[in-house]
Amino acid sequence: MALKHTAPCAACGSAPASHLSLWLGTVADAATLRLPMHQLPFYAPLMRIAEKVVDALGELAYIIGRALHLVTLSSDTATAASTRSQLLWKEALRRGISMRQVLLLGLPTDIFRVQHGRASDSFRSLPLTPEAAALRMDDKVLFKKTMEAAGLPVPKSYGVSRLSQAKEALQSVRIACVKPRTGSNGRHTYPNVRTEEDLVEAFAGVKQISAFVTVEEYLDGNLCRATCVNGTLIGFLESAYPTITGDGVSAIEELVVVANAAKLDAVDDIELDSVNESFIARQGYSRTSILPLGTTLALSYRGGTGAGGSNREHGRNIHPSFIPLIEKAARSTGLHVVGFDLIIPDAQQPQDTQRWGFIEANSLPWIDLHAHPYYGEPIDLSAAVWDLWQSQSIRA
């Protein structure tokens, strides 16, 4: 198994990373997320004690680092490592919350220290630390079991580590999406897998970055991100895949050239790289195929403007039948802030008239996705995050 990362990697897309680091991370995830420790007696109080010990050790490391001048603090918002952190930082300053970034040996990290009145805190990425048990929702299989137990729609899903298991799972779901069991950020994901030959390729691709694989039922529809804070749906971003429609005479690669020439501003070109060619092949076409008149073909499993598609922020302006189910899902996870990936054919139509489902949950969601949509009104979730942080600080 090839674990070394070779850049650039088409399967990693816009989120390149060390394959070895990602693979080792999935092993750590297996040890921390899947062991049924939460079922043991006294688990909750023990975890609270453990969290206090970890916090104390972190504070001690910070004090020592400051004393040795290994750790410094920065008030320069320009050094924020992500747009998510920039949004949170600007909102903190607007509220009079002192927020400073931790620099290790002068290099920016995604760790921050905040002070507001008597309340102080250190956090990574988001100022609301989830309970350890809730982090199990980052495991795609465990998440779907939780949703299923709550009576919420999910695709069939199997966690596998061997190819023979993956083959059995494919027989059950018939059309599969094959991807890492935890994490990924869209890396090494293979939807619309129908044949054993395609499964072998997909399984090997996932194994490059993950020790454990998910084989789940493939759902057809748009990729949607629903983000909830304190159990309330606030942002709903619907991403459309890049598509072309056949004229009966032009090859797919020719239609892509035409589509790129006509694309809207701020939308990236559609690329026929190895990953997208493989995705097209799983639909029965190649780049030189003549697409039949009127046939619409998705060119990538990645949606949004970065893939040559588009997106629209709906906020809560989706069909009302979805909202209570999404908020029920948020409460079921136990996460203060959670971002759900869902596949929905049409979010403006009643939920019970279509096949849709929850795909995965993110305990550290990219709340900035809702702040910069191509269509729709931007939504800045940082205000809701700080509202919850301040209310918890007051109660504490």
Buried (B, 14 or more C-beta within 10 A) or exposed (E): EEBEBEEEBBBBBEEBBBBBEBBBBBEEBBEBBBEEBEEEEEBEEEBEEEEEEEEEEEEEEBEEBEEEEBBBBBEEBEBBEEBBBBBBBBBBEEBEBEBBBBBEEEEBBBBBBBEBEEBEBBBEBBBBBBBBBBBBBBBBBBBBBBBBEBEBBBBBBBBBBEBEBBBEBBEEBEBBBBBBBBBBBBBBBBBBBBEEEBBBBBBBBBBBBBBBBBBBBBBEBBBBBBBBBBBBBBBBBBBBBBBBEBBEEBBBBBBBBEBBEEBEEEBBBBBBBEBBBBBBBBEEBEBEBBBEEEEEBBBBBBBBBBBBBBBBBBBBEBBEEBBEBBBBBBBBBBBBBBBBBBBBEBBEBEBEEBEBBBBBBBBBBBBBBBBBBBEBEEBBBBBBBBBBBBEBBEEE
